[in-house]
Amino acid sequence: MQPMPDGLDEGQRAALRRLQHAQLAEARRIRQAVADGYGVPVAQLRAPGRTREVSEDRQVAMHAMRARLLWPLATRNAPFPFERIGALLGERDHSTIMHGVAAIAARLSGDAVTDRCLRYTARAINAALDATYEGAVARHAA
């Protein structure tokens, strides 16, 4: 975790840590949803391999994390840090994550077939994550 900013009382620090842990848990759920959606184990997304198939799956996870998550700071929410995404995907450098996010963004604005496939995948990931939330809420309410 990043060091806590000055000027926060212990309650505020604890709340900020809880929010950051919740976002990390959400990032892990995104990673799992991508792995499930593409039929690859999470270990393969974290592995150092650079085959085209796994690299593209990993880039989808990178883009989904960056697009869906925010990183709570003391005074504002920031985009989910490239460094955190890299840590979740096999200790990859932030510049690798930046490239992966940009590659998927470019493909989304590219040809129509790729765009439809990636958007379908994004909807499937979001549906899987929403189902996880609904299940957790139902278990909590019971």
Backbone torsions as a table, in degrees:
resi	resn	phi	psi	omega
1	MET	NA	152.0	176.8
2	GLN	-74.9	153.6	178.0
3	PRO	-62.8	145.8	179.8
4	MET	-75.2	141.1	179.2
5	PRO	-68.8	154.0	175.9
6	ASP	-69.2	158.8	175.2
7	GLY	90.1	1.1	177.8
8	LEU	-101.9	138.7	174.7
9	ASP	-80.1	173.4	-174.1
10	GLU	-62.4	-36.9	177.6
11	GLY	-63.5	-41.7	178.4
12	GLN	-66.6	-39.7	178.1
13	ARG	-63.2	-42.9	179.8
14	ALA	-64.3	-41.4	178.8
15	ALA	-64.1	-41.9	178.9
16	LEU	-64.1	-42.0	177.7
17	ARG	-62.4	-41.4	178.6
18	ARG	-62.2	-42.7	178.5
19	LEU	-63.5	-41.4	179.6
20	GLN	-66.4	-41.0	177.2
21	HIS	-63.7	-37.8	178.3
22	ALA	-63.9	-39.8	178.4
23	GLN	-68.0	-37.1	175.9
24	LEU	-64.2	-39.9	177.1
25	ALA	-63.6	-40.7	177.4
26	GLU	-63.3	-40.0	178.0
27	ALA	-62.3	-39.7	177.6
28	ARG	-65.1	-37.1	176.7
29	ARG	-66.0	-38.6	176.0
30	ILE	-62.0	-46.0	178.8
31	ARG	-57.1	-44.2	179.7
32	GLN	-66.5	-41.3	179.7
33	ALA	-63.3	-40.4	177.2
34	VAL	-65.0	-45.4	179.0
35	ALA	-59.2	-46.5	179.1
36	ASP	-63.5	-43.6	-177.9
37	GLY	-63.9	-34.6	-179.6
38	TYR	-97.6	-2.6	177.2
39	GLY	70.2	34.1	176.8
40	VAL	-122.4	149.2	176.3
41	PRO	-71.6	152.3	177.2
42	VAL	-57.1	-37.5	-180.0
43	ALA	-57.2	-33.2	179.2
44	GLN	-71.8	-33.9	175.7
45	LEU	-67.2	-30.5	-179.6
46	ARG	-87.4	-14.9	-175.1
47	ALA	-69.9	157.6	-177.9
48	PRO	-74.6	-6.3	-178.0
49	GLY	-58.0	150.0	-177.6
50	ARG	-127.4	31.0	176.4
51	THR	-65.5	153.3	-174.8
52	ARG	-57.2	-45.3	-176.3
53	GLU	-61.0	-49.5	-177.4
54	VAL	-70.4	-37.9	179.5
55	SER	-61.1	-42.3	179.2
56	GLU	-66.2	-41.3	177.1
57	ASP	-60.7	-44.1	-179.9
58	ARG	-62.8	-41.0	179.6
59	GLN	-64.7	-35.4	175.9
60	VAL	-63.1	-41.9	177.5
61	ALA	-62.9	-42.4	178.9
62	MET	-58.7	-49.0	-177.4
63	HIS	-64.4	-42.4	-179.0
64	ALA	-62.9	-42.7	179.2
65	MET	-63.7	-46.1	-177.0
66	ARG	-67.2	-37.3	-176.4
67	ALA	-78.4	-33.1	-171.7
68	ARG	-94.5	-27.3	-169.7
69	LEU	-106.5	151.0	171.5
70	LEU	-119.6	153.7	178.5
71	TRP	-109.4	112.9	-177.5
72	PRO	-70.2	128.2	174.1
73	LEU	-115.8	175.0	-176.2
74	ALA	-61.3	-39.9	-173.3
75	THR	-111.8	-9.8	-177.5
76	ARG	-164.5	171.3	171.2
77	ASN	-100.3	137.6	179.5
78	ALA	-115.4	161.4	173.2
79	PRO	-57.6	149.4	179.9
80	PHE	-57.6	127.3	-171.6
81	PRO	-64.7	138.9	176.5
82	PHE	-56.9	-37.2	-178.5
83	GLU	-63.6	-38.9	178.6
84	ARG	-67.3	-41.9	177.8
85	ILE	-61.6	-44.2	178.8
86	GLY	-59.6	-40.2	179.0
87	ALA	-64.8	-36.5	-179.2
88	LEU	-75.6	-18.6	-177.5
89	LEU	-115.7	42.6	171.5
90	GLY	89.9	34.6	177.1
91	GLU	57.8	41.9	177.6
92	ARG	-80.2	149.2	-179.8
93	ASP	-67.3	150.3	-179.1
94	HIS	-60.0	-31.5	-179.6
95	SER	-69.7	-31.2	174.7
96	THR	-65.2	-41.0	179.6
97	ILE	-67.0	-42.9	177.8
98	MET	-57.8	-43.6	178.7
99	HIS	-63.1	-45.1	-178.8
100	GLY	-62.7	-43.3	178.8
101	VAL	-63.2	-44.3	-179.9
102	ALA	-65.9	-37.0	-179.5
103	ALA	-63.7	-43.9	179.1
104	ILE	-69.3	-40.3	177.8
105	ALA	-60.1	-41.4	178.8
106	ALA	-65.8	-39.6	179.4
107	ARG	-68.3	-33.0	177.7
108	LEU	-64.7	-31.7	179.8
109	SER	-96.5	7.1	-179.3
110	GLY	-88.4	-130.6	-174.7
111	ASP	-72.0	156.3	-172.2
112	ALA	-67.1	-36.3	-177.6
113	VAL	-67.3	-48.0	178.2
114	THR	-62.1	-42.4	179.8
115	ASP	-58.2	-47.5	180.0
116	ARG	-63.0	-42.5	-179.8
117	CYS	-62.6	-46.8	-179.0
118	LEU	-67.1	-39.0	178.2
119	ARG	-66.9	-37.5	175.6
120	TYR	-61.7	-44.1	178.6
121	THR	-61.5	-43.3	179.2
122	ALA	-62.0	-41.3	177.7
123	ARG	-64.3	-39.4	179.2
124	ALA	-64.9	-41.1	177.7
125	ILE	-63.2	-46.4	179.6
126	ASN	-62.5	-39.4	178.7
127	ALA	-65.1	-41.2	178.5
128	ALA	-64.1	-41.7	178.6
129	LEU	-66.9	-41.3	178.8
130	ASP	-64.5	-38.4	177.6
131	ALA	-63.9	-37.8	177.1
132	THR	-61.9	-44.3	178.2
133	TYR	-62.3	-46.4	-178.6
134	GLU	-61.7	-40.5	177.3
135	GLY	-63.7	-41.5	179.3
136	ALA	-66.2	-39.7	178.7
137	VAL	-65.8	-42.1	179.9
138	ALA	-64.4	-41.9	178.6
139	ARG	-65.1	-38.3	-178.8
140	HIS	-68.9	-36.7	-178.0
141	ALA	-73.7	-25.6	-177.3
142	ALA	-74.9	NA	NA
